[in-house]
Every structure is written in C-alpha cells, then in structure tokens.
Amino acid sequence: MDQLKQKSIEQYFAAHDISDPDQKAKILPEITEIIYDRNVYVVQAEKEENDYKKQQITNDAIEMDKTINEIIQEFLEENQ
C-alpha cells in the first residue's frame, strides 16, 4: 500500500475540479473538520510503532477519505 499522506482542502477541490469560490465556500463547512480529523489520523499512523495499531489507524484514515469524497460528490450532484 502507498504511504498515506496528509491532504489539504485545496487538494480535494483540485481532485474534484472545484474552482468556483462560491462552491468552495458552500462545501467548506461540511468537509473542514473531517479533513482535519483524517490528517490527524495520518500523523498518528506515521508515529505508531505497533504495526497492528498503525494498520487500524490507516484504515480509519482511508475510510474518512472515502467519506470526504462522497460528501463532495453529493454536493456537486446537488449543485449542478
């Protein structure tokens, strides 16, 4: 598995081709906290020495990443 890295809000916007400032402002409150939490998990995984715990934390971060992408996708579908 590739090394999990922290992601900025702008990276998510770029991945979903969101460049309109109004759209960014509308989706921002829905994703900011979960992106922060995901990045905290990434940092915890990087520091974790126990392989089992590290994998659990990594899996949580991956699930959060999926959730973030689903939230953004639903937003885009509703606002087109």
C-alpha positions in Angstrom: 0.0 0.0 0.0 1.2 3.5 -0.8 2.3 5.7 2.1 -0.7 7.7 3.4 -0.1 11.5 3.2 -1.9 14.5 4.7 -4.1 16.3 2.2 -5.2 19.9 2.1 -8.7 21.1 1.4 -7.3 22.6 -1.8 -6.1 19.2 -2.9 -9.7 17.8 -2.6 -11.0 20.8 -4.5 -8.5 20.2 -7.3 -9.3 16.4 -7.4 -13.0 17.3 -7.9 -12.3 20.2 -10.3 -13.9 22.7 -7.9 -12.5 26.2 -8.7 -15.6 28.4 -8.1 -15.1 30.3 -4.9 -18.8 30.2 -4.2 -18.9 26.5 -4.4 -15.8 26.2 -2.2 -17.5 28.4 0.4 -20.6 26.3 0.4 -18.8 22.9 0.8 -16.1 24.1 3.2 -18.2 23.8 6.4 -19.2 20.2 5.5 -15.6 18.9 5.0 -13.2 21.0 7.0 -13.5 19.1 10.3 -13.4 15.6 8.7 -10.3 16.6 6.6 -8.6 17.8 9.8 -9.5 14.5 11.6 -8.3 12.5 8.7 -5.0 14.3 8.7 -4.7 13.7 12.5 -5.0 10.0 11.8 -2.3 10.2 9.2 0.0 11.8 11.6 -0.9 9.2 14.3 -0.2 6.4 11.8 3.2 7.8 10.9 4.2 7.9 14.6 2.7 4.5 15.6 5.2 1.7 16.1 2.8 -1.1 16.6 2.0 -2.5 13.1 -1.5 -3.7 14.0 -2.5 -0.3 15.5 -0.8 1.5 12.6 -3.0 -0.5 10.2 -6.1 0.2 12.1 -5.4 4.0 12.1 -4.5 3.9 8.4 -7.8 2.1 7.7 -9.7 4.8 9.6 -8.0 7.5 7.6 -8.8 5.7 4.3 -12.5 5.4 5.3 -12.5 9.1 6.2 -11.0 9.9 2.8 -13.8 7.9 1.1 -16.4 9.8 3.2 -14.9 13.2 2.2 -15.0 12.3 -1.4 -18.6 11.1 -1.1 -19.7 14.3 0.6 -18.0 16.3 -2.2 -19.6 14.2 -4.9 -23.1 14.5 -3.4 -22.6 18.3 -3.1 -21.6 18.5 -6.8 -24.5 16.4 -7.9 -26.9 18.6 -5.9 -25.4 21.9 -7.1 -25.2 21.4 -10.9 
